Amino acid sequence: MTAELILIFGGMLALSGSAFVAFCWSVCNGQMARPREAALTIFDDDEPVGLPTDRFPSRK
C-alpha cells in the first residue's frame, strides 16, 4: 500500500513539475508575450476576423 502511494504521488509530482517547467520555458521565450495578437494569427484575408467560413459537412 505504501509503495503504491509513493508511486502515485511521485508521478503526480513529476507530471505537475514538468508542466510547471514547460510553462516557465514558454514565458521566458516570449510565447505568452502578446496573447491577443497570437489569437488573431489564425485568420487570413480569406477568413476575416469574426466571420467563420468553415463548417461541418452536412448529413446525407
MODELLER restraints for C-alpha pairs under 7 A, 6 or more apart:
rsr = mdl.restraints
at = mdl.atoms
rsr.add(forms.Gaussian(group=physical.xy_distance, feature=features.Distance(at['CA:26:A'], at['CA:32:A']), mean=6.70, stdev=0.5))
rsr.add(forms.Gaussian(group=physical.xy_distance, feature=features.Distance(at['CA:43:A'], at['CA:49:A']), mean=6.19, stdev=0.5))
rsr.add(forms.Gaussian(group=physical.xy_distance, feature=features.Distance(at['CA:47:A'], at['CA:53:A']), mean=6.36, stdev=0.5))
